[in-house]
Amino acid sequence: MPWQNYGDDTHFEIPSVTAALYPGNRFGLKEPVPSLRFKAVRKGMEMLNYLRAFREKHGYDELQMLKVIGNVLPLESKSRVEFYEDAGTTEYRGANYSDFESLKYFILDRLLEG
């Protein structure tokens, strides 16, 4: 929803819950500055594309993919919904950034194998 994605200069001081892009004029830039949220979404989409390609290459079903991922990434999840229209927040435990990077490189290594 583009109307919720572009923050304003005040959001550098008071965070916005929806802004993915901020005006770059504070830093002398004409183009917008991406938020960490925007970068995280990009990294998540990248991971999904790697996993999809891996699944297609090996012909794995969902359970096989869960086993492969579970062997590399020690991850537990819990979803939390706070009100009726809330899309929810998923909390992950048991893994950190380097664990996700290990999964990415594990998948990439298998994709590049002959």
C-alpha positions in Angstrom: 0.0 0.0 0.0 2.0 3.0 -1.2 0.2 5.5 1.0 1.6 3.6 4.0 5.1 3.1 2.8 6.6 6.6 2.4 7.5 8.2 5.7 8.4 11.9 6.3 11.3 13.6 7.9 9.8 13.4 11.4 10.0 9.6 11.2 13.7 9.7 11.6 13.0 10.9 15.2 9.7 9.1 15.9 9.6 5.8 14.1 6.7 4.9 11.8 5.1 1.5 11.9 4.5 1.4 8.2 7.2 3.5 6.4 9.6 1.6 4.1 11.1 4.6 2.5 12.1 8.0 3.9 12.9 11.3 2.2 16.6 11.6 1.5 16.7 15.4 1.7 18.1 15.3 5.3 21.2 13.7 3.8 21.4 15.8 0.7 19.9 13.2 -1.5 17.1 13.6 -4.0 16.1 10.0 -3.9 14.4 8.2 -1.0 16.3 6.3 1.7 15.2 2.7 2.3 14.3 1.6 5.9 15.7 -1.4 7.6 12.1 -2.9 7.2 12.5 -2.5 3.4 15.9 -4.2 3.4 14.6 -7.0 5.6 11.7 -7.6 3.1 14.2 -7.7 0.2 16.4 -10.2 2.1 13.3 -12.3 2.9 12.2 -12.3 -0.8 15.7 -13.3 -1.8 15.6 -16.3 0.6 12.2 -17.4 -0.7 13.5 -17.4 -4.2 16.5 -19.4 -3.3 14.3 -21.9 -1.4 11.9 -22.2 -4.3 14.7 -22.8 -6.8 16.2 -25.4 -4.5 12.9 -27.1 -4.1 12.3 -27.2 -7.9 15.9 -28.4 -8.6 15.5 -31.4 -6.2 11.8 -32.1 -6.6 11.3 -31.9 -2.8 7.8 -31.8 -1.2 7.0 -29.6 1.7 8.0 -32.2 4.4 11.3 -32.8 2.7 12.0 -29.0 2.6 11.1 -28.7 6.3 13.6 -31.4 7.1 16.4 -29.8 5.0 15.7 -26.4 6.5 15.4 -27.8 10.0 18.7 -29.5 9.8 20.4 -26.2 9.0 18.3 -23.7 10.9 17.2 -24.3 14.5 14.0 -22.3 14.3 10.8 -22.1 16.5 7.9 -19.8 15.6 4.9 -18.4 17.4 2.3 -16.1 15.8 0.7 -13.3 17.8 -2.5 -11.4 16.8 -3.4 -8.4 19.0 -6.7 -7.3 17.4 -9.3 -8.4 14.8 -7.8 -6.6 11.8 -4.2 -7.3 12.8 -2.4 -9.4 10.2 -0.3 -10.8 13.0 3.3 -10.9 14.0 5.4 -14.1 13.8 8.1 -14.4 16.4 11.0 -16.6 15.7 13.3 -18.1 18.3 16.3 -20.3 18.3 18.1 -18.7 15.3 20.0 -15.5 14.6 21.2 -13.6 11.6 24.2 -15.8 11.1 22.0 -18.9 11.2 19.9 -17.5 8.3 23.1 -16.6 6.4 24.3 -20.2 6.9 21.0 -21.5 5.4 21.3 -19.1 2.5 24.9 -20.3 1.7 23.9 -24.0 2.2 21.1 -23.5 -0.3 23.3 -21.6 -2.8 26.0 -24.3 -2.6 23.4 -27.0 -3.4 22.0 -24.9 -6.3 25.4 -24.4 -7.8 26.3 -28.1 -7.7 26.4 -29.8 -11.1 
